[in-house]
Amino acid sequence: MNSLMLIIVTVGFLILITLNNRKISKKRAEILEMQNSITTGSQVITVAGLHGTVSAVDAETVSLMVAPGVETVWEKTAIASIISPITDEQENTEANNFETGEPTTTDPTN
């Protein structure tokens, strides 16, 4: 009876570990894909919270313009996210919502 319980617990732990590893691998692949899609002109945020515009991209580094005439060089792995630019339609919608008192949505798909 004890050996059966030990086998069941061991199999349960192995399943949990496998599922967790798959989740981590998927997330790692998404981050790598995002970092490889960085192009000149993209607006990005670093893991340190620095916002900047990409001025040059190398195999492993990215040059960010953080102010006029100020460039910093970062590892690609230090880029946390790419900011999608606000379109004129989104800007007009937010301005209209502000005037009418309607709440603005934070959903980036709108």
N, C-alpha and C positions, 0 to 999 in steps of 0.2 A: 504494500500500500504506500509506504514512504517513497519507494523508488518511482512509482507511478506519479505521485505528486511532484517529485523533483523533476521528472521529465516534462510534465505539463507546465510548470513554472519556467523551466529553461526554454521551452518552445515559445512561451508567451514573451519572454524577454527578447529572444531572437527576432520575433516578429516586430516588436516595438522598435528595436534597433534598426532593422531593415527599413521600416517605414520612415523613420527619422532621417536615415542616410539618404533615402530617395528624395525627401523634401529638401534637404540641404543641397544636394546635387542640382536639383531643379532651380533653386534660388541662385546658386553660384553661376549656372549657365545663363540665367536672365541678366545678372549683373555684368557678366563678361560680354554678352551681346550688346548691352547698353553702352559699355565702355568702348567697344569696337565701332559703334555707330556714331561716335563723336566726330563732327566735321567743323571746319573753320566757319565761324559765325554763330555757332550754337551757343546758347546761354546755359551755363551750368552752375551747379552748387557743389562745392567740395565737402568732404567729410568734416572739415573744420568750420563749415558754414559760410565760407567765402563765396560770394556771387561774382561771376565774371563772364566775359565773352571770349570764346576760343579764337585765338589769333593764329595759332599754328599747331599742327598735330604731327607727332613723330610716332615711331613704333611703340615706345614705352612712355613718352612724356607728352604733356599738353601745355602750351603757353596760353595764359589767361590775361586778358586786358581787364584790369580791375578799376582803372581810372584812365583818363586821357594821358597817354605817355607812360603809363605804369603797367609793366608786364611782369608776371610771375610764372615760374615754371613748376609744374606739378607732375607727379606720376599719374598715369591713367587710373591706377587703382585708387587714387584719392578722390576721384570724381564720384559723388554720391548720386546725382541725378541730373538729367537734362531738363531744362525748363522750356515748356512749349510757349512760344510767343503768343500774346493776346491779340486776337484778330480785331479788326474794326467793328465787326458785328457784336462781339463780346463786350467791347468797350462801350458801344452805344447802349447795349442792354443794361449794363451795370449803371451807366449814367441815368437812364430812364428809371431804373429801379430806385436809385437814390432820390430822384425828384419826386417819385410817387410814394416813397416810403416802404416799398416792397423789399423783402429781404433778398440779398444776393446769394446765389448758390455757390458753394465751394466745390461742386462737382466739376472736374476738368473736362468731362465729356460734353458739357452743355455749351 
